[in-house]
Structure formats: structure tokens, C-alpha cells
Amino acid sequence: MAKIIIIADTHIPERASWIPSKIESALMNEVKDADLLVHGGDLVSKEVLDWAKSLAPRFYVVSGNMDYLDLPESAKFSVEGVEFGVLHGHQVHPRGNLDQLTELAREMKVKVLVSAHTHRPWVKSYRGVIHLNPGSLTGVWGGGGGSMKPSFLVVNVLDSKRISVVLYEQEGENVRKERFELNISS
């Protein structure tokens, strides 16, 4: 089993000075035994890039529409036989368009696609692709709105056919957890 932490849309320091303390505490507790961390873009600063890279032994990051760092447009990796793809999501219009994101996943030849840009988290299985969006780690406003709640995802790859996902989302002073069990389609 492998553990993946997925974050995105930090927008530090332009829209947020740092991560809200309750969600940061939950994140730091989860990264202790993480195998890898994914940042879905819009880090905005090299300081956030350096901090995120320090959190797990393996790290993948992609460029968001607000990033001016030298980052790749997309990334692809395999964990326990499951193919993952990562892109920010500004490549599709309107934001979060699942048909277009699914086509991009198929072009990348991945079963799980991590995207961001909406500032609204989701865990969805759609047309044979599992879509994971961590929302915004800082809970800041995005160009299309967003949930305005700080959030991130923890993915456990159980084997080549199954993953479990936990969505952490701060609501007021509480951080709630929502669990999902998903099957990887053949």
C-alpha cells in the first residue's frame, strides 16, 4: 500500500499568507508516513515549492495558470500498478469540465487524473476515469469562485484495482473527513 498526499491552489503569498492552522495541522499529521506528495499547481512562490518538496520522499508538481516558476505542464507516475496523471486544469473550459478532463486522462493513458483550478474539491468516477481535485489548501477565492474552504486529499493505493481517498475540508473551526472507496476500471 502507498500513501499519496494531494494539495493545490495555495496562492501564497498573493492571496493567502499561509495555510490556516487547523488544516495545516491535519496535513502535517498525514505527511508523516506519506510516500509521495502531489501539488496540482498555483503554488505561486518558490518558498511554497521548497516547503512542499520537503514533505515526502517523492514529489510531483505541475504549473498552474498563476505560476511563473519553471514547472512542467503535466506529470505522470505509477503507484502499485495504478497510472496517475496530474495537470492544473486551466487547460479546459469551463473550469472542471469532466468530459474534457476525461479526454486528457485518456490521452495521458492514466486511470486516475489529479486536477485543480476550481478551488472546489471532488472525488468522482466518470467514464472510466477517477478524478481527484483537492480544492485549495488555503481556501482562497479562485477565478471561478470555489468553496472558500481549505482542503486536501489523502489517497491510499490499496492495490492495482482499488484506492481509498480521504477528503479533509475545514468548516469553521472544525476539519471534517469524508471517505471514498473507488475501484480502478480495467
N, C-alpha and C positions, 0 to 999 in steps of 0.2 A: 504494500500500500504506500502511496505517495501523497504528500500534503502540499497543496498549492495555495498561496495567498494571492488574491486578485484585488488590486486597487486602481484608481484612475481619477482624473479630473481634480487634482489637488489645487491647481491655480495659485500656488504660493510663490511670491508674495503679492501678486496683483490683486486677487480677490479675497484671500484669507492670509492671516499672519502665520497660522499653524493649524494643526489638526485639533478639533475640540477634544478636551482631556478624556472624556468618558469613552469615546470611540478609539482614541489613541491607546488607552489602557487595554481595551479589548483586543486591538490589533497586536500590541506588544506581547500580550499573553499568548496569542495564536502563533506568532512568528517563532517562538522559542524552539519548536520542533518542526518547522516548515522545511520542505525540501527545495522549494523554489518560490519566487515571488514574481508576479507579472504586474507591470504598470501599463495601463491602457492609454497613456498619453495625456497631454496637457499638464505636464509636471510644471512647466514654465521656468524653472530655475535649475541651475547646476547643483545647488545645495540639496534640492529635493532628490535629484538623480543620485547623488553620492549617498544620501541617507538611505534611500530605497535599496540601493545595491548592497548596503551593509547588513540588510535584514535577513538574507537567506543565502545558502551556498550557491544556488543558481538564480539567475535573474534575466528576465526578458522585458524589454521596454520598446514601445513604438512612439512615433511622433504624432502629436495631436495638432490640430489646426492653430493652436496658440503657442506651440513650441518653436523656438528658434535655436534649438540645440541640434547637434549632428546625430540624429536618431533615424533608425530605419522606418519606412512606411508601414511595414508589416513584419511579423515574425511567425515562425512555425517550429513546433517542437513535439516530441513524443514522450509520453509518460506511461509506463506499464502497458505499452501497446496501443494507447489511445493517442490519436493525432489531434493536436491543438493548433489553432491559428489565432493570431492576435492582430487587430488593427483598431485605430481610434474610432472610426465610424463616420467621420466627416466626408467619407467617400460616397455616401448615399444620401439621397434626398427623397422625401423628408427624413429628418433625424429618426434613426431607429427602424427604418423600413425593413421588415423581416424578409420580404421577398428578395430584395437586393442584397441584404446581408447573407442570405442563404446561397445566392448565386456566387458571391465572393468566397464563401466557405467551400463550395464545390470546386471553384477554380483553384483554390489552395489545396484541395484534396484533404480536407480535415473534417472530423466528425463533431468537434467542439469548437465554436468560434467565440472568442472573447472580444467584445467591442465596448465602447464607452460613448462619450459625446452627448448623451441625452441627459446626464445628471440625474437619471432615474434608474434604480436597479431593477434587474429582472433575471429570472431563470426560466427559460422556455425551451421546449422541444417543438421544432417546427420543420415540417417536411424533411425529416430525417437528420436534422442538424440540431445539436444542443447549443442554444445561445445563452451566453453568460455576460451580464453587464453589471459591474459592481456599483454603479452610481458614482457619486462624488464623495471622496474620502473626507473632504472638508464641509460638504453640504452647501457649497456656494451655488449661486444662480448660474445657469448656463444660457446660451443664446436662445434656446428653445424652452426656457423655464427650468424644469427639473422638480425633484421632490423637495428640495431645500433641507433634506435630512442627510447627515453624514452617514456613509455606508461603505461596506466592503464585503467580499465573498471569501469563503474558505472552501476549497474543493478537495475532497479525498477521492483519489482514484483507487477504487477497490480492486478492480482487475480490468481486463481489456473490454469488458462488457458493461461495467457499472461504475457510476460515480455518485457520491453524495455531496451535496452543496449546503452550506450554511450561510444565509444572508444575515449580516449584522447591520442593524439600522438604528440610529439614535432617534428617539422620540422624546422630546423634552429632556428630562434628567435621566431617562432610562435607555438602555441599549437592549433592544429585543433581538431574538434569534428566530429565524424561520428556516426549517429544514426541508430539503428536497432529496428524493432518491430518483435517479434517472438511469435508464438503460441506453446504452450506445447501440444504435441501429447498425445492422450489417451492411 
